[in-house]
């Protein structure tokens, strides 16, 4: 395969950072070990995804307004929608969880238990190899020294058991007289970060840590305090050098949301709405190759122009704007592959406007 020059450089940086992560993981010294593993893993995947995006012809690897290269979250979103990279939701969740843990480790502090670190590191190695194969037709083994032994003296256990053990440890640390609240909160931050496996807009805030701490002190079960983690599982295959780890999803308990922060519901989560609903109506239409008017017609046809989980109406004084999530984009894209857009336009077009004023890029039709 002929590599583009920028892609070759980015891929080399990705492999270099992953090698550093493996080296850090296998280090016999604990000081700074977790920090180095998480920092290098996150950087390895940002470089790998950018290399893959460049290689597959993605044009939006630089922000149009700032002129700087896009960040980690945008890389993940673009890779998820790329037909060659094919980043699955579970894979994106693994990367977001690593990034969330790295963020706390870099900007504050958290405690990542060895089993959780191992599962995420091994899942990262598995995913790195998968992406290399899909995009570059290469195997990770050809880039690592033959002396590398990605093994652990503590073999991976079922994720539910690991989470139960960690929750029990946090509860013990919060017992009266222990004076270990800082360690308990650091461990809480790691479990909150793991919710990124199933919720792309997960952020770890002090308010969430406070709520979780109150829930644990009051005797709530792990299922009630961390309901989203009930959706996360692991699939472990092979052993030793051939061991692979994938995080998977299962159907867990529903998450409770309440507006009143005084309600003792530990499952409340703070969500950055602008991050979740980051697409304007015009941006949605442009990304789908539709005129603004036809984009509006399709959103109305799918019910996306009304209040719902895929859109949010932002109000700032007299300014009101509805913005949309990536789920709205996916729903519109999938619908365009199966429905008759001309029929949708005729059903939802503004009254008094003809279909012959403005050319529509979809199926060669004409639209206003």
C-alpha positions in Angstrom: 0.0 0.0 0.0 1.3 3.4 -0.9 1.1 5.7 2.1 0.5 9.4 2.0 3.5 11.3 3.5 1.5 12.8 6.4 -0.1 9.5 7.1 3.3 7.8 7.2 4.6 10.3 9.8 1.4 10.1 11.9 1.4 6.3 11.9 5.0 6.2 13.0 4.2 8.5 15.9 1.3 6.3 16.8 3.4 3.1 16.9 6.1 5.0 18.9 3.6 6.1 21.5 2.0 2.6 21.7 5.5 1.1 22.2 6.1 3.6 25.0 2.7 2.6 26.6 3.7 -1.1 26.5 7.1 -0.3 28.0 5.4 1.8 30.8 2.9 -1.0 31.5 5.6 -3.6 31.9 7.8 -1.3 34.0 8.8 -2.7 37.4 8.6 0.8 38.9 5.2 2.0 40.1 6.1 5.7 40.3 4.3 7.5 37.3 3.5 4.2 35.7 -0.3 4.6 35.3 0.2 8.2 34.1 2.6 7.2 31.4 0.4 4.3 30.2 -2.7 6.4 29.9 -0.9 9.4 28.3 0.8 7.3 25.7 -2.3 5.2 24.9 -4.4 8.3 24.3 -1.7 9.9 22.1 -1.1 6.6 20.2 -4.8 6.4 19.2 -5.1 10.1 18.3 -2.1 9.7 15.9 -3.4 6.4 14.5 -6.9 7.7 13.8 -5.5 10.9 12.2 -3.1 8.7 10.1 -6.1 6.6 9.1 -8.3 9.6 8.3 -5.7 11.2 6.1 -5.0 7.9 4.3 -8.7 7.4 3.6 -9.1 10.9 2.2 -10.8 12.7 5.1 -10.7 16.5 4.5 -11.7 17.7 8.0 -8.6 16.9 10.0 -8.0 20.6 10.6 -10.5 22.9 12.3 -11.7 25.5 9.7 -11.9 28.3 12.3 -8.7 27.8 14.2 -6.6 26.2 11.5 -5.3 23.6 14.1 -5.6 19.9 13.9 -8.7 18.4 15.4 -8.8 16.9 18.9 -9.3 13.4 20.1 -13.1 13.4 20.3 -13.5 14.7 16.8 -11.1 12.0 15.6 -13.2 9.3 17.2 -16.4 10.7 15.7 -14.9 10.9 12.2 -13.5 7.4 12.5 -16.8 6.1 13.5 -18.4 7.4 10.4 -15.6 6.4 8.0 -16.5 3.4 5.8 -12.9 2.0 5.9 -11.9 2.6 9.5 -15.2 1.3 10.7 -14.8 2.2 14.3 -17.6 0.4 16.2 -19.5 2.0 19.1 -17.9 -0.3 21.5 -14.4 0.5 20.2 -15.2 4.3 20.4 -16.3 3.7 24.0 -13.0 2.0 24.8 -11.1 5.0 23.5 -13.3 7.5 25.2 -12.9 5.7 28.5 -9.1 5.7 28.1 -9.3 9.4 27.3 -11.5 10.2 30.3 -9.1 8.4 32.7 -6.2 10.1 31.0 -7.9 13.5 31.5 -8.3 13.0 35.2 -4.8 11.6 35.6 -3.3 14.6 33.7 -5.3 17.4 35.1 -6.1 16.2 38.6 -5.7 12.7 40.0 -7.4 9.4 40.0 -6.6 5.8 41.0 -6.9 3.1 38.3 -6.8 -0.4 39.8 -4.4 -2.8 38.1 -7.2 -5.0 36.7 -8.9 -2.1 35.1 -5.7 -0.7 33.7 -4.8 -4.1 32.3 -8.2 -4.6 30.6 -8.1 -1.2 29.0 -4.4 -1.5 27.9 -5.0 -4.9 26.4 -8.2 -3.8 24.7 -6.2 -0.9 23.3 -3.5 -3.2 21.9 -6.2 -5.4 20.3 -8.0 -2.4 18.8 -4.7 -0.8 17.5 -4.0 -4.0 15.7 -7.5 -4.1 14.2 -7.3 -0.6 12.8 -3.8 -1.2 11.4 -5.1 -4.2 9.5 -8.3 -2.5 8.2 -6.6 0.7 7.0 -3.0 -0.1 6.3 -3.0 -3.9 5.9 -0.4 -4.3 8.6 -0.1 -6.2 11.8 1.1 -4.6 15.1 3.5 -7.5 15.7 5.6 -6.3 12.8 6.2 -3.0 14.6 7.0 -4.2 18.1 10.4 -5.7 19.2 10.3 -9.5 19.4 11.4 -9.2 23.1 8.1 -7.6 24.1 5.9 -9.9 26.3 2.4 -8.4 26.8 1.6 -10.6 29.7 0.5 -10.0 33.3 0.9 -12.0 36.5 -2.7 -11.1 37.3 -4.7 -12.7 34.5 -7.9 -10.8 33.5 -11.0 -11.5 35.4 -14.7 -10.9 34.7 -15.4 -7.2 34.6 -18.4 -7.4 36.9 -16.2 -9.1 39.6 -13.6 -6.4 39.2 -16.1 -3.6 39.5 -17.7 -5.2 42.6 -14.3 -5.5 44.2 -13.5 -1.9 43.5 -16.9 -0.7 44.8 -16.4 -2.6 48.0 -12.9 -1.0 48.4 -14.4 2.5 47.9 -17.1 1.8 50.5 -14.5 0.6 53.0 -12.4 3.7 52.4 -15.5 5.9 53.2 -16.2 4.3 56.5 -16.2 6.7 59.5 -12.7 7.1 61.0 -10.8 6.0 57.9 -9.8 9.5 56.8 -9.2 8.1 53.3 -11.8 10.2 51.4 -9.3 11.5 48.9 -8.4 8.0 47.8 -12.1 6.9 47.6 -12.9 10.0 45.5 -9.9 9.2 43.2 -11.3 5.7 42.7 -14.8 7.1 42.1 -13.4 9.2 39.3 -12.1 6.2 37.5 -15.5 4.4 37.6 -17.2 7.6 36.4 -14.7 7.8 33.5 -15.6 4.2 32.6 -19.1 5.3 31.8 -17.7 6.7 28.6 -17.9 3.1 27.3 -21.6 3.6 26.8 -22.2 7.4 27.0 -20.1 9.4 24.5 -20.8 12.7 26.4 -19.5 11.5 29.7 -17.5 14.1 31.7 -16.2 13.6 35.2 -17.2 16.6 37.4 -16.8 17.3 41.1 -20.6 17.4 41.4 -20.9 13.9 40.1 -18.2 12.6 42.4 -20.0 14.3 45.3 -23.3 12.6 44.4 -21.7 9.2 44.0 -19.9 9.6 47.4 -23.3 10.4 49.0 -24.9 7.4 47.4 -22.2 5.1 48.6 -22.2 6.5 52.1 -25.9 6.0 52.3 -25.5 2.3 51.4 -26.8 2.3 47.8 -25.8 -0.7 45.7 -23.3 -0.4 42.8 -26.1 -1.0 40.3 -27.9 2.1 41.6 -24.9 4.3 41.9 -23.3 3.3 38.6 -26.2 2.1 36.4 -24.4 2.7 33.1 -21.6 0.3 34.1 -24.3 -2.4 34.0 -24.1 -2.0 30.2 -20.4 -2.8 30.0 -18.8 -6.2 29.7 -15.6 -7.7 28.3 -15.0 -10.5 25.8 -11.6 -12.2 26.4 -10.2 -14.7 24.0 -6.9 -16.6 23.8 -4.1 -16.6 26.3 -0.6 -15.3 26.7 0.7 -13.7 23.5 -2.5 -14.4 21.6 -4.8 -12.8 24.2 -7.3 -10.3 22.9 -9.7 -8.1 24.9 -12.8 -6.3 23.6 -15.2 -4.3 25.6 -18.8 -5.1 24.7 -22.3 -3.7 25.5 -25.2 -5.4 27.3 -28.6 -4.1 28.3 -28.3 -2.7 31.8 -30.7 -0.9 34.1 -32.1 2.5 33.0 -30.3 5.6 34.2 -32.3 8.0 36.3 -32.2 11.7 35.6 -33.6 14.4 37.9 -33.4 18.2 37.8 -33.2 18.8 41.5 -29.7 18.3 42.8 -31.0 18.0 46.4 -32.5 14.6 45.4 -30.1 11.9 46.7 -29.8 10.2 43.3 -26.3 9.1 42.8 -27.0 8.2 39.2 -27.4 11.8 38.1 -24.7 12.8 35.6 -23.7 16.2 34.4 -23.8 16.4 30.6 -22.2 19.1 28.4 -25.2 19.8 26.1 -23.2 21.8 23.6 -20.8 18.9 23.2 -23.6 16.4 22.7 -25.7 18.6 20.4 -22.9 20.1 18.4 -24.5 20.2 14.9 -26.6 23.1 13.6 -29.4 22.5 11.1 -27.2 24.0 8.3 -24.2 21.8 9.3 -26.5 18.7 9.2 -27.8 19.5 5.7 -24.3 20.3 4.4 -22.8 17.0 5.8 -25.6 15.0 4.1 -25.3 16.9 0.7 -28.8 18.5 1.1 -30.0 22.0 0.7 -31.1 23.7 3.9 -34.7 23.4 2.9 -34.6 19.7 2.1 -32.7 19.1 5.4 -35.6 20.7 7.2 -38.1 18.6 5.3 -36.2 15.4 6.2 -35.9 16.4 9.9 -39.6 17.0 10.0 -40.3 13.7 8.3 -38.2 11.9 11.0 -39.6 13.9 13.9 -36.1 15.4 14.6 -37.4 19.0 14.4 -39.3 18.5 17.7 -38.1 18.0 21.2 -36.5 14.6 21.7 -33.3 12.8 22.6 -31.5 13.7 19.4 -32.0 17.5 19.5 -32.0 20.3 22.1 -33.3 23.9 21.9 -30.8 26.3 23.2 -32.0 29.7 24.5 -29.8 32.7 25.3 -32.0 35.7 25.9 -34.0 36.3 22.7 -31.8 34.0 20.7 -33.2 30.5 20.2 -31.5 27.7 18.2 -32.1 24.0 17.9 -29.0 21.9 17.6 -28.6 18.2 16.9 -26.5 15.2 18.0 -24.6 12.7 16.0 -27.5 10.3 16.4 -29.7 12.8 14.4 -27.1 12.7 11.6 -27.0 8.9 11.6 -30.8 8.7 11.5 -31.0 11.1 8.5 -28.1 9.4 6.7 -29.7 6.0 7.1 -33.1 7.3 6.1 -31.8 8.8 2.8 -30.6 5.3 1.8 -34.2 3.9 1.9 -36.8 6.6 1.5 -38.0 8.6 -1.5 -36.5 12.1 -0.9 -38.7 13.7 -3.5 -41.8 12.4 -1.8 -40.5 13.7 1.6 -39.9 17.1 0.0 -43.3 17.3 -1.5 -44.9 16.4 1.8 -42.9 18.9 3.9 -41.8 21.7 1.6 -42.9 25.3 2.5 -46.2 26.3 1.0 -46.1 28.3 -2.2 -42.6 27.2 -3.2 -41.9 25.2 -6.4 -39.4 22.3 -6.7 -37.6 23.9 -9.6 -35.8 26.9 -8.1 -32.6 25.5 -6.6 -30.7 22.4 -7.7 -30.6 19.6 -5.2 -27.5 17.4 -5.1 -29.5 14.3 -4.1 -30.4 12.0 -7.0 -30.2 14.9 -9.4 -33.5 16.4 -8.3 -34.5 20.0 -8.2 -35.5 21.8 -5.0 -36.1 25.2 -3.5 
